Amino acid sequence: MDRHTTAAAADDTPGAGGPRSAATRRAILDAARATFAARGYEQTTIRAVAAQAGIDPSMVMRYFGSKAGLFAAAATVDLPVPDLTSVPVRRRGEALVRHVVQRWEGSLGDDSLVLLLRTAVTNDEVAAQLQNQMNQLVIEPVAALGDPHASRRGALIGTQLLGLALCRYILRLEPLSSLPVETLVGSIAPTIQRYLTERVED
Amino acid sequence: MDRHTTAAAADDTPGAGGPRSAATRRAILDAARATFAARGYEQTTIRAVAAQAGIDPSMVMRYFGSKAGLFAAAATVDLPVPDLTSVPVRRRGEALVRHVVQRWEGSLGDDSLVLLLRTAVTNDEVAAQLQNQMNQLVIEPVAALGDPHASRRGALIGTQLLGLALCRYILRLEPLSSLPVETLVGSIAPTIQRYLTERVED
């Protein structure tokens, strides 16, 4: 299942069709990710992104409408949503942890979840986007299992997974940052498993 | 406390002690917490804090040395360190969660842990301070139980507790922010309990 949400809606803009516009769009997004990551959301300007992409600022506005629109597109997590229905019940916690940790252990220079998280703590609009991401990545897969308490389970899972992301990839707290991935997965999987399966009083 | 006695305050010297210098110090810290919380670390200036406190900027420098020094003093968490040795083993996870959540559920406008966390995600010096706080609040109490794996257990506990703080008090993600405290404690305590007691392979 693949929900890449950076759909090229801007390609419908008059005069902006074809492969050239897709390349421009990609160049703007690459420049935006680099600039947002280096300067943070508040200090990033459309002008700086345009300069980095080697195009005119008006083009950035034409494609993305605003800085918030540009950030939304740049920070959209392209993590495929896990399909828990195909995983045996008792291994779902581990599957979910492994899914996100493997993504995060990759190259983090342009990691969009880290960018999103770092910005969300100081900007309410961006925090709302992170809420959407959590819904897509965690709450919807749990809801897809037919669980009536999906949203509460997903919220608890979110505290553990975002806390892990925060401590290991952003704050780089020790000894957490040095723990082997398998140790982390082994310790955190039972937490997620319990949030997925614990009895909930109505 | 009168915060506009600039001339009188200028007579204070750090280390001279006495009620007047203590009052000045407190006035600066109150102003610093309010200003850091409102503007964030990067946008806060010594000058702005001094103006808020009604004293000369040179006094702030005299008392705290630098903006980083001022932040360190302002954001120091005055949460008492939990004494886990007096808690029965099987209730320690719950005790630790309850201890921090009860603190966080208080008035958050000037909450120093929230301020510290928000700043730490974008500033390495402040992240190092948060590491110290985590050591004091979580790793040392666990180490005081004589556990040779205290630092690893504390690190895992930190991911869950900071993730909770992040999602509930900073990002205010739903439905997490609306869950009753007892529900939260009931769900998260077993996680902390397991991190405190799970078998660790050497």
Interface residues (C-beta under 8 A of the other chain):
Chain A: G40 L117 R118 A120 V121 T122 A127 L130 Q131 M134 S151 R152 A155 L156 G158 T159 Q160 L161 L162 G163 L164 L166 C167 R168 I170 L171 R172 L173 E174 P175 L176 L179 S187 I188 P190 T191 R194 Y195 E198
Chain B: G40 L117 R118 A120 V121 T122 A127 L130 Q131 M134 S151 R152 A155 L156 G158 T159 Q160 L161 L162 G163 L164 L166 C167 R168 I170 L171 R172 L173 E174 P175 L176 L179 S187 I188 P190 T191 R194 Y195 E198
